Structure formats: C-alpha cells, structure tokens
C-alpha cells in the first residue's frame, strides 16, 4: 500500500525545486544522506524539529509553512510578481525618499526586472 504524501513532503519538494537544489544538495546542507530526503519527499518519514528549522532557513520559508501550520501558502507564491514588475517599470524610483537619477533608475530597473523575469519563468 502506497503511503499518502504529507503537506510537509509536498511543500519540501516544491520549496527545494524553487531553490533549484537537488535532493543530494539539500541533504548535504542539513547533514543527512540523500535517501533520507527522498523518504521525506515521499512522505515516509519526517525530520526532527531542529532539522525542519535548518531546512526552512535554507529554503527561505518558515518551519510553520513546511509543516502546514501557517494557514497560508508559500509567502513567495502570494506575491503578485507581475504587478510588482509592472510597477517597477512604470513608477519613479526613490531611495529614502529621494528620487534616483534617471541613469540610476534605469540600472535598478534592469537589475530587478531581470531577477523578477527569472523568478516568473522558473515558476511556470
């Protein structure tokens, strides 16, 4: 009989893939063997709380998110990245209330839109 995947196993896999880490890389970061990560993602086992905290820190999510106790989705998934990108292109950029020079605004826009475009492509 196949064991049902848990919220933890599903969220772990999704967060790991978003960070573009292999199971082996994740295992190395948290000090376990790769087969342990495979079993976590299959829903066969779950790590102890200290390991969940390490995993969450590495993947940029909260431990509560990983174990399904946050009541919400992944914080990154809640952002409307397309709207943020649109606002970035069409609004004046300031730093500490001071409007950036045109050249500075263009450089910041290019950098941030490149990052947002990469995130948007990887999430599709």
N, C-alpha and C positions, 0 to 999 in steps of 0.2 A: 504494500500500500504506500503510495506516494504521500509524503508529508506536505501540507499546505504551506506556502510561503507566508512569512510573517511580515508585519509592517516594517520591522527592523530590517529583514532581509531585502525587501523591495527598496526601501529608502537607502540602505547602504549601497546597494548596487548602482542605483541611479546617481547618487552623490559621487561615488567613486568614478563612474563613467564621465560625469560632468567635469571632473578634475583631470580627466584623461590619464588616470592611473590604472595600471594593471593590478590584478589580484596579488601578484608577487610583490609589486612595489608597495602596495598598502601593507601587506604582511611584513615586509622589511621595516617599514616606518613604525609599526606598532609592536614589533618583536615576536611575531608568530610565524609559522610556516604557511606557505601559500594554500595548502589544502585546508587549513583552518578557515581562511577567508572564503574559500569555495563552500565550505559547510555552513558558514554564516549566511552566505547569499542563497543557499538552498533552503534555509530555514531549519536546518538540522540542529544547530547549536546557536547560542548567543553568548557574546563575550561578557566578562565581568564589568562592573560599572567604571572602574579605572580605565579599562581598555576602550570602552564606549566613549569616554571623555577624550582620550587620545585620538580616536578615530574622528570624532566630531571636530576637534581642533584642526586636524589635518585637512579635513574635507570642507571646512568653512561653514559648518552647520552647527546646531546645538544638539546636545545629547537628547534633550526632550524631543526634538524633531525626529531623530533617528529611532527612538523607541515609541513614537506615536503619542506622546503625552502633551504635545503643544497645541493640539486642536486646530492647527493650521497646516498649510502646505509649506513646502520649502520656501524660505524667505526670498531667494532669487526668483523663484517662479512667480511670486506675487508682484514683482516689479513689471511695469509696462515699459519694457526696454525700447520699443518702437517709439513711444511717446517721448521718452527721455531723449532718444536720438534726435527726434524732430525738434524738440525744444532747444537742444544744444545747437542745432544748425541755424535756427531762426531767432534766437534771443541773444541780447547783448550779454557778454560775459564779464563778470566782476570778480574781484578778489578783495575780501574785507571791505566791501562797499565801494571800491574804486574800480572804475571801468578800465579794462585792459586795452592796451593799444591795439589797433587793427591787426598788425602782424602777430602779436601775442595771441589774440583771439583766434586767428586762423591756425596757428600752431597747436593750440589747445584743442580746437575742434577736430583737426586732422588726427591727433593722437587719440582722443576719446571716441570719435566716430569709428576709428579703426578697431578699437577694443570692443565697442558695442556691436559692430558688424560681425566680429569673430564670435562673440557670445551668441548672437542671434543665429548665425549659421550652424554653430555646434548644437544648438537646442532644437533644431529641426530634424 
